[in-house]
């Protein structure tokens, strides 16, 4: 007698087959996930940083951790995996090489991009190999069948292809421009916006100043109608600049005026940089290209390193309670005794007596000379009073506000504005400060100041250049009036 067929057996077979494949998928997924968690991590250089990159379960996108400041996340793709980047530390040697080489610094974005691409490609390869190996190993350990590792690796590969396809079809590079910040970086959005605005303003600022600086040459011809301060062979022409504060447009102005006015030398009363750092000091080498002597004293923003870098330039003399002769004129100078960027020194809280003592030391030097100097240089006007009556002219800066006054015993104190328009920080305001400098005309035979031209370039939003000549009457003569060409 025939036995009746078990009509349920095909369904049981299908059930067993489905259960077997479900176990295979689960084991492949578990093995791949464990391997990714354990091995999908690399260390790589990203520009000047040492970074760790890893693939982790998540909702897609990328997250960059910047300990201890916080992190930023960009929703650049969808999927069950996320790219994590942790910036661990700055490599000192790479950072110094980058900062000291303008060519490398200019290409830092390209360098970081290339490093990141290389690191991500390496990480993806390691992640794929780890996922395939982990799926195969777990499947073999649990099922103990020869063909199971190959099946598990195939399943893991199919899963990775699916994840990659989702990521590719949902790729949103524009999300990189609007990341989400956490921790102390929550203010980064406003800070980056301000920096971008500052760059845009500087581009417009320097473009307009390029034209204005060029106009100085044409305005110079206007001065030919003014009373000459003396015969050409009896006049020493010096340029007084101060507080350049790293502004490239300020250096442009110094170079243009030096050439157009054919000055015999430049007198700089300090603050040529902002922080006195070695990186900034690379900029000051611009003055080495001037084909005239350059006399410099330190301001409160210039470090000893700045002074050493200046002194290394062939045309520069750095005065430190010392004297030099320039085009036949005797010039003495004293640095600002403070260095305010170094907050550990307490210089920000130093009282005026520190400046007075500095002026007194320079006065002691003046009194020790056989002849009084023609010009004295100080950075802060508060260093000037001890020099009253010991020298006919004292030049200063620091205040960013041009002013000319006569001290009690007849010494003329000439405070320069800012030849650098107070530096790039001034762009944070509605309008930057104007760029100023002064051309001084001395008698070669007597050393007396005969006249001076105040040059002023308007800041951003202003298209004005003015040159105003003032004729200085001889001592005891109250006559004489300033003469001004049109701006």
C-alpha angles and dihedrals in degrees: 000000000000116000112234113252117250100243090193094059096088089054091048090051091049090048092050090048092049091048091049092052092044089054091047092051092046093049093046091049093047093047093047092048094049092048092048091051091049103039112016093097132099138175117226141161114255106189107299092345132091105220140182118218125193142165115233137172110270145117096287130266130085133279126200116199118204105185127238095008098060133249145280127220130199122197094217099146142006128239144096094282132070132200112231121195121185119189102212106178145336115257104230097209094050092044092051092047089050095047095046096048114068091195092056091043092053090053097043094114092053090046093051091046092051093046091049093049092050092048094048092049090051091047093050091051091049091046093052093047092046093049094048093045094046093050092049094046096049092046092052094046093051104035100030094206122134098230097043097085090056091048091048092049089050091051092048090048091052090050092051091049089053092049090048091050092052091049092049095048093047097043109142111181091172088070088073089073093057109042125168115245130210134184119011089342092074088099093052093095093063092041093052090047090053092048092050090049090049091054092048091049092049092052090054091041097054093041091057093042091053089064092042093051090050089053090061087075094055093044089053089070088061090065091067088079092058125090108278112242089222144321114308092246091049098051131087112198118205130177119222115206131166143171098022089164094194095296106154090206088058091056088048089055093049092051094047095047092045090056100039097045093039091225121193094220147343126245113202117190096196149262094100089155137029107230106012092237125153090243092057091045090069087071095057091067085084089082089059088069092062111104093219136072114277120204116197139183125188119257125205090271095051118089129208086257088058091051091049091050091050092047090054091063111097097230098042130096117190113206118211107172086320143113136239136177117231121182089340095309123115113233127184127185146179128198125235103268091220133079103194100182088070099076092185091072096061090228091140088066096042113127127232090263088076089059093043091054089050090054091048092054090053090047089054089054091049092051091052093058122096091231129025113254121252094226136018123201125209130158103218117045088224088073090062107073096077087058094056109127093007097084131019097229133032119187121202142161134177099106096073086222119106114228137160120199140157118238122222096269096044104268112143111230112201114189114192123217115224118300087196095048088248089303130271092312088073088069088073089074127072091266130008120240116264121264112246139185136157132223111213124203116204130181108250092211100046103019090230119148105243103175143339137208117219110208119198128182117193119237129236111324093023125093099190131122119181133184116191121186121206120191112213113218118224117265111287092020112112094183128094130087131217116260120211130192117211116274 
